[in-house]
Amino acid sequence: MKKRMRSERGTRLLAVLAGAIPLAAGCAAAPVSYGPGVSWTVPMTAPLAAEAIVIPATVHGQGPYLFVIDPDAQASLIDRGVAEALGLYTGPDSWVGFLEAQDRVVRRRPYEVLWFRSGDLSLENVVMYSAPAGTLYAGGRPVQGVLGRDVLSTTIVLDVDRDAGVVRLALTGHQAPLAAAVRIPGQRISVDGPERKVVIPARVGDAEVDLAVTLSAAQTAVWSSAGRGASSGDPARRAAVVVDDLPAAELTLGGDRDWRVRRGLLDGVLGQDYLARYRVRFDGDQHDLWLAPRDHDLGAGAAARIGRWGDTFRHCAALGCVEVAFVADGLAVMPTAEAPASRFDVVLEALDASGAPLGRPLLRASIGDGARVVLAAAELSAWPGAARFRVVDASPHGSPCGEAACFVALTGAD
């Protein structure tokens, strides 16, 4: 399979003009759970972090709850505590076994979700399976569910636009043109059990490898002997990862293997530490990954990106409803009088004296109870030369944190 995939490396398309990308010839039907329409847009909670894709949603009108986008997942999941609190129906003795990546069977209960809403996406009569209460996490935050391939079927094309802070879903044949995108043709493979993956060719160091495009993985991982080199025993090893003719990305590689994959069939996974550097279009029907350049000026699109939350931050004179200033004991982030009463997050970018961005890491501050939070002066060493910080994103879905953990440096996706 590796030889066949790599022979296609030269067939990529580089579309300089938006109209140069052809749409799929046929138009498929959406899963029966979808409401009217052929395309939908949902907001992301943390688009500027190289993390799994998380969206807010209401279930039966309650919430919002956080769900991970994972078209590889066998089925959609919901936190069992949430399901029971909402009184979702599940039949007696209805447990179902699922084979997990660790090659063990986990029993889950099916729950009937009658109404699910996120952005303008409306789902009805979806079956979601139980995850033990409090066990689902993404980017260090607890989440309440996963949207799997029963909802994100191969008839749905995913467009992850981190600069706009949204994920766009479209039926095959209805996706909008994507300018200046590189197409990386892949193959869909079936592995042991019910798993299906879209695999693309790549290089790790000097080795040719086949990596599964895994939107829910934060870290790129190589578990086969290919590409592991002399430092294969080092869990923190770094290597240059190259996809097609795009610039190499120096990444810290993981090595956790998906034990459902037969040895030799797949070398690893391509995670968000690589993918978040681009606007990503994932077409499971055509087995294609499209990568388009992102906007390097995070400040230029900040107001529009924060606008994905409607009126939540729009009424504030200050962007993100905070004022940011250096104080005697460090960097203070102070909510304005119009700021949301509930906890919310803002993402800050450091600028030098000329106003030029210093680059990564970005800084996420979690604000709550109308009180300012201060990053101690000693902690500012990660941003040498910083003259000021500006707001580049905000989200009403604040991360829970204690006083000592209200700031998180967002690295990756340079």
C-alpha positions as CSV (number, residue, x, y, z in Angstrom):
1,M,0.0,0.0,0.0
2,K,2.9,2.4,0.8
3,K,4.3,2.2,-2.7
4,R,0.9,2.8,-4.3
5,M,0.2,5.8,-2.1
6,R,3.6,7.4,-2.6
7,S,3.4,7.1,-6.4
8,E,0.5,9.6,-6.1
9,R,2.7,12.2,-4.4
10,G,3.1,14.2,-7.6
11,T,-0.7,14.4,-8.3
12,R,-1.4,17.2,-5.8
13,L,-3.2,20.3,-7.0
14,L,-2.2,23.8,-6.1
15,A,-5.1,26.2,-6.6
16,V,-4.1,29.8,-6.8
17,L,-7.5,31.0,-7.7
18,A,-10.6,30.1,-5.7
19,G,-12.4,28.8,-8.7
20,A,-9.6,26.4,-9.6
21,I,-10.7,23.7,-7.1
22,P,-13.3,21.4,-8.6
23,L,-16.3,20.3,-6.6
24,A,-17.2,16.6,-6.3
25,A,-19.2,15.4,-9.3
26,G,-22.0,14.0,-7.3
27,C,-24.0,15.3,-4.3
28,A,-24.5,12.8,-1.5
29,A,-27.3,12.8,1.1
30,A,-26.7,14.0,4.7
31,P,-27.2,11.5,7.5
32,V,-30.8,11.2,8.4
33,S,-30.3,13.0,11.7
34,Y,-29.4,16.4,10.0
35,G,-31.9,19.2,9.7
36,P,-32.5,21.1,6.5
37,G,-29.7,22.5,4.4
38,V,-26.5,21.4,2.6
39,S,-24.0,23.3,4.7
40,W,-23.6,24.3,8.3
41,T,-21.3,26.4,10.5
42,V,-20.4,25.7,14.2
43,P,-18.1,27.8,16.4
44,M,-14.9,26.4,17.9
45,T,-14.0,27.1,21.6
46,A,-10.2,27.4,21.2
47,P,-9.3,27.8,17.5
48,L,-5.9,29.4,18.1
49,A,-4.6,26.4,20.2
50,A,-3.1,23.3,18.5
51,E,-5.6,21.1,20.2
52,A,-8.5,18.8,19.3
53,I,-11.5,20.6,17.7
54,V,-14.1,21.3,20.4
55,I,-17.5,22.9,19.8
56,P,-20.3,24.0,22.2
57,A,-23.7,22.5,21.8
58,T,-27.0,22.3,23.6
59,V,-28.7,18.9,24.2
60,H,-32.5,19.0,24.6
61,G,-32.2,22.7,25.1
62,Q,-29.8,22.4,28.0
63,G,-26.1,23.3,28.2
64,P,-24.0,24.4,26.5
65,Y,-21.9,21.2,26.6
66,L,-18.6,20.7,24.9
67,F,-18.1,18.1,22.1
68,V,-15.0,16.9,20.3
69,I,-15.1,16.6,16.5
70,D,-13.8,13.1,15.7
71,P,-14.8,11.6,12.3
72,D,-12.6,8.6,13.2
73,A,-14.6,7.7,16.3
74,Q,-16.7,4.5,16.0
75,A,-19.8,6.3,17.4
76,S,-20.8,9.6,19.1
77,L,-20.4,9.6,22.9
78,I,-22.0,11.6,25.7
79,D,-20.9,11.8,29.3
80,R,-23.1,9.4,31.3
81,G,-23.5,12.0,34.1
82,V,-24.9,14.5,31.6
83,A,-27.1,11.9,30.0
84,E,-28.6,10.9,33.3
85,A,-29.1,14.5,34.4
86,L,-31.0,15.2,31.2
87,G,-33.1,12.1,31.5
88,L,-32.0,10.7,28.2
89,Y,-33.7,7.4,27.3
90,T,-31.7,4.2,27.3
91,G,-33.2,0.7,27.2
92,P,-32.7,-1.9,29.9
93,D,-29.7,-4.2,29.5
94,S,-28.7,-2.3,26.4
95,W,-24.9,-2.3,26.8
96,V,-22.8,-2.5,23.7
97,G,-19.1,-3.5,23.5
98,F,-16.6,-1.2,21.7
99,L,-13.1,-2.1,20.8
100,E,-10.8,0.7,22.0
101,A,-7.3,1.8,20.8
102,Q,-5.7,-0.1,23.7
103,D,-7.2,-3.3,22.2
104,R,-9.7,-3.7,25.0
105,V,-13.5,-3.9,24.8
106,V,-15.4,-1.1,26.7
107,R,-19.1,-1.4,27.4
108,R,-21.3,1.6,26.7
109,R,-25.0,2.3,27.0
110,P,-26.9,3.9,24.0
111,Y,-28.8,7.1,24.8
112,E,-31.4,8.7,22.5
113,V,-30.7,12.4,21.9
114,L,-33.8,13.9,20.3
115,W,-32.4,17.5,19.8
116,F,-28.8,18.6,19.4
117,R,-27.8,22.2,18.4
118,S,-24.5,23.9,17.6
119,G,-24.3,27.0,15.6
120,D,-26.7,26.5,12.7
121,L,-26.3,22.7,12.8
122,S,-29.4,20.9,14.0
123,L,-29.4,17.1,14.7
124,E,-32.4,15.1,15.7
125,N,-32.8,11.5,16.9
126,V,-29.2,10.7,17.3
127,V,-27.9,7.7,19.3
128,M,-25.0,8.6,21.5
129,Y,-23.1,6.1,23.7
130,S,-22.1,6.5,27.3
131,A,-18.7,7.5,28.5
132,P,-18.1,7.2,32.2
133,A,-18.9,10.5,33.9
134,G,-15.9,12.9,34.0
135,T,-13.6,10.8,31.8
136,L,-13.6,12.9,28.5
137,Y,-11.0,15.5,28.1
138,A,-9.5,17.7,25.3
139,G,-6.7,20.1,25.6
140,G,-6.7,19.6,29.4
141,R,-10.3,20.6,29.7
142,P,-13.2,18.3,30.5
143,V,-15.7,17.9,27.7
144,Q,-19.1,16.2,27.7
145,G,-19.2,14.3,24.4
146,V,-17.7,13.3,21.0
147,L,-19.3,13.6,17.6
148,G,-18.2,10.5,15.7
149,R,-18.5,9.1,12.3
150,D,-22.2,8.2,12.7
151,V,-22.8,12.0,12.5
152,L,-19.7,13.0,10.6
153,S,-20.1,10.4,7.9
154,T,-18.1,10.4,4.6
155,T,-20.8,12.4,3.0
156,I,-19.9,15.3,5.2
157,V,-16.8,17.5,4.2
158,L,-15.2,19.2,7.2
159,D,-13.5,22.6,6.8
160,V,-11.6,23.7,9.9
161,D,-11.0,27.4,9.7
162,R,-9.1,28.4,12.8
163,D,-8.7,32.0,11.6
164,A,-12.5,32.5,11.6
165,G,-12.9,30.3,14.7
166,V,-15.4,27.9,13.0
167,V,-15.8,24.5,11.5
168,R,-17.9,24.4,8.3
169,L,-19.7,21.2,7.4
170,A,-21.0,20.6,3.9
171,L,-22.5,17.8,1.9
172,T,-20.1,16.3,-0.6
173,G,-20.4,18.5,-3.7
174,H,-21.6,21.6,-1.8
175,Q,-18.3,22.7,-0.2
176,A,-17.2,26.2,-1.2
177,P,-14.0,26.6,-3.2
178,L,-10.8,26.9,-1.1
179,A,-8.2,29.3,-2.4
180,A,-4.5,28.5,-2.6
181,A,-5.0,25.0,-1.2
182,V,-2.7,22.0,-1.7
183,R,-4.5,18.7,-2.2
184,I,-2.9,15.7,-0.6
185,P,-4.6,12.5,-2.0
186,G,-4.9,9.7,0.4
187,Q,-6.5,6.3,0.8
188,R,-9.2,5.0,3.1
189,I,-8.1,1.8,4.8
190,S,-10.0,-0.7,6.9
191,V,-8.3,-2.1,10.0
192,D,-9.1,-4.7,12.5
193,G,-12.6,-4.2,14.0
194,P,-14.9,-1.4,12.7
195,E,-12.3,1.2,12.2
196,R,-11.7,3.2,9.0
197,K,-9.0,5.8,8.5
198,V,-7.8,8.1,5.7
199,V,-4.1,7.7,5.3
200,I,-1.7,10.1,3.5
201,P,2.0,9.7,2.7
202,A,4.5,11.8,4.6
203,R,8.2,12.0,5.6
204,V,9.4,11.8,9.2
205,G,13.1,12.6,9.2
206,D,14.5,10.6,6.3
207,A,11.8,7.9,6.4
208,E,8.8,7.6,4.2
209,V,5.7,6.9,6.3
210,D,1.9,6.5,6.0
211,L,0.0,8.6,8.6
212,A,-3.7,8.6,9.4
213,V,-5.3,12.1,9.3
214,T,-6.7,12.2,12.9
215,L,-8.5,15.5,13.7
216,S,-9.0,14.5,17.4
217,A,-5.3,13.9,18.0
218,A,-3.3,16.8,19.5
219,Q,0.0,15.2,18.8
220,T,1.5,13.6,15.8
221,A,2.7,10.0,16.6
222,V,4.8,7.4,14.9
223,W,4.6,4.0,16.4
224,S,6.1,1.8,13.6
225,S,9.9,1.3,13.2
226,A,9.8,3.6,10.2
227,G,11.0,7.1,11.1
228,R,11.8,6.3,14.7
229,G,15.6,6.2,14.1
230,A,18.2,5.8,16.8
231,S,16.2,7.8,19.4
232,S,13.1,5.6,19.2
233,G,13.2,5.0,22.9
234,D,13.0,8.7,23.7
235,P,9.4,9.7,24.3
236,A,10.2,13.4,23.8
237,R,12.2,13.0,20.5
238,R,11.8,15.6,17.9
239,A,11.8,15.2,14.1
240,A,11.0,17.1,11.0
241,V,7.6,16.1,9.5
242,V,7.0,16.9,5.8
243,V,3.7,16.5,3.9
244,D,3.9,16.8,0.2
245,D,6.2,19.8,-0.7
246,L,5.0,21.9,2.2
247,P,7.5,23.4,4.7
248,A,8.9,20.9,7.3
249,A,7.4,21.1,10.8
250,E,9.7,20.3,13.7
251,L,7.5,18.3,16.1
252,T,7.8,16.4,19.3
253,L,6.5,13.0,18.3
254,G,4.4,10.6,20.4
255,G,4.5,6.9,20.1
256,D,1.2,5.6,21.4
257,R,0.0,2.9,19.1
258,D,-3.6,2.2,18.1
259,W,-3.6,-1.6,18.7
260,R,-6.6,-2.1,16.4
261,V,-4.3,-1.4,13.5
262,R,-2.5,-4.4,12.1
263,R,1.3,-4.1,12.4
264,G,2.8,-2.7,9.2
265,L,-0.5,-1.3,7.8
266,L,0.0,2.2,9.3
267,D,3.0,4.0,10.8
268,G,1.2,6.6,13.0
269,V,-1.1,9.6,13.0
270,L,-0.9,13.2,11.8
271,G,-2.2,15.4,14.7
272,Q,-3.2,19.0,15.3
273,D,0.4,20.0,16.2
274,Y,0.8,19.8,12.4
275,L,-2.7,20.4,11.1
276,A,-3.4,23.5,13.1
277,R,-0.7,25.3,11.0
278,Y,-3.2,25.3,8.1
279,R,-6.8,25.8,7.2
280,V,-7.8,22.1,6.8
281,R,-10.4,20.6,4.6
282,F,-11.0,16.9,5.2
283,D,-13.0,14.9,2.6
284,G,-13.6,11.4,3.7
285,D,-15.6,10.5,0.6
286,Q,-12.8,11.5,-1.8
287,H,-10.0,10.5,0.7
288,D,-8.4,13.9,0.3
289,L,-6.8,16.3,2.7
290,W,-6.6,19.9,1.6
291,L,-4.2,22.3,3.3
292,A,-4.5,26.1,2.8
293,P,-2.3,28.9,4.3
294,R,-3.5,30.7,7.4
295,D,-3.5,34.4,8.1
296,H,-0.3,35.2,10.0
297,D,-1.7,38.5,11.3
298,L,-3.9,37.3,14.2
299,G,-4.8,40.8,15.2
300,A,-6.4,41.6,11.8
301,G,-9.1,39.0,12.1
302,A,-9.6,39.2,15.9
303,A,-12.8,41.2,15.9
304,A,-14.4,39.0,13.2
305,R,-13.2,35.8,15.0
306,I,-14.7,36.9,18.3
307,G,-17.9,37.8,16.5
308,R,-18.6,34.1,16.1
309,W,-20.3,34.4,19.5
310,G,-22.9,36.8,18.4
311,D,-23.7,39.5,21.0
312,T,-21.7,38.0,23.8
313,F,-18.7,40.3,23.4
314,R,-20.1,42.7,20.7
315,H,-21.5,45.3,23.2
316,C,-18.1,45.9,24.9
317,A,-16.0,48.8,23.8
318,A,-12.8,46.9,24.5
319,L,-12.0,43.8,22.3
320,G,-12.9,40.7,24.3
321,C,-14.3,42.8,27.1
322,V,-11.0,43.1,28.9
323,E,-8.2,45.7,29.4
324,V,-4.6,44.4,29.4
325,A,-1.8,46.3,31.1
326,F,1.5,45.8,32.8
327,V,1.3,46.4,36.6
328,A,3.9,46.4,39.4
329,D,3.4,42.7,40.0
330,G,3.1,41.5,36.5
331,L,0.6,41.5,33.6
332,A,-3.0,42.2,34.6
333,V,-6.1,41.2,32.6
334,M,-9.1,43.2,33.8
335,P,-12.7,42.6,32.7
336,T,-14.6,45.7,31.7
337,A,-18.0,46.7,33.2
338,E,-19.8,45.2,30.2
339,A,-18.0,41.8,30.5
340,P,-20.0,38.6,30.7
341,A,-20.9,37.7,34.3
342,S,-19.9,34.1,33.8
343,R,-16.4,32.8,33.3
344,F,-14.8,33.4,29.9
345,D,-11.4,33.1,28.2
346,V,-9.4,35.6,26.3
347,V,-6.3,34.8,24.2
348,L,-3.4,37.3,24.2
349,E,-0.5,37.8,21.8
350,A,2.7,39.5,22.8
351,L,4.0,42.5,20.7
352,D,7.4,44.2,20.7
353,A,8.0,47.9,21.0
354,S,7.3,48.4,17.3
355,G,4.0,46.6,17.5
356,A,5.2,43.5,15.7
357,P,4.1,40.1,17.0
358,L,6.6,38.1,19.0
359,G,5.1,34.8,17.9
360,R,4.3,31.8,20.0
361,P,3.4,31.1,22.6
362,L,0.1,32.8,22.9
363,L,-1.4,33.3,26.3
364,R,-4.9,32.2,27.4
365,A,-6.3,33.9,30.5
366,S,-9.5,32.7,32.2
367,I,-11.6,35.4,33.7
368,G,-14.4,34.9,36.3
369,D,-16.4,36.7,38.9
370,G,-15.6,40.1,37.4
371,A,-12.1,40.1,39.0
372,R,-8.8,40.8,37.3
373,V,-6.2,38.1,37.1
374,V,-2.5,38.8,37.2
375,L,0.4,36.8,35.6
376,A,3.4,37.2,37.9
377,A,6.3,39.2,36.5
378,A,8.6,36.1,36.9
379,E,6.3,34.2,34.5
380,L,6.7,36.7,31.7
381,S,10.1,35.4,30.8
382,A,8.5,33.3,28.0
383,W,8.0,36.6,26.2
384,P,11.3,38.5,26.2
385,G,11.0,41.9,24.7
386,A,7.2,42.1,25.1
387,A,6.1,45.7,25.2
388,R,2.4,45.0,25.3
389,F,-0.2,42.2,24.8
390,R,-3.3,42.4,22.6
391,V,-6.5,40.3,22.6
392,V,-6.7,38.0,19.5
393,D,-9.6,35.8,20.6
394,A,-12.3,35.3,23.3
395,S,-14.7,32.5,24.2
396,P,-17.6,32.4,26.6
397,H,-16.7,28.8,27.4
398,G,-14.1,29.5,30.1
399,S,-11.8,26.8,31.3
400,P,-12.2,25.9,35.0
401,C,-9.1,27.0,36.8
402,G,-7.8,27.9,40.3
403,E,-6.2,31.2,40.9
404,A,-2.7,29.8,40.1
405,A,-3.8,28.2,36.8
406,C,-5.7,31.0,35.2
407,F,-3.0,31.5,32.6
408,V,-2.1,28.9,30.0
409,A,0.6,29.3,27.3
410,L,-0.6,28.0,24.0
411,T,2.2,26.6,22.0
412,G,2.5,24.9,18.6
413,A,1.0,25.7,15.2
414,D,3.7,28.4,14.6
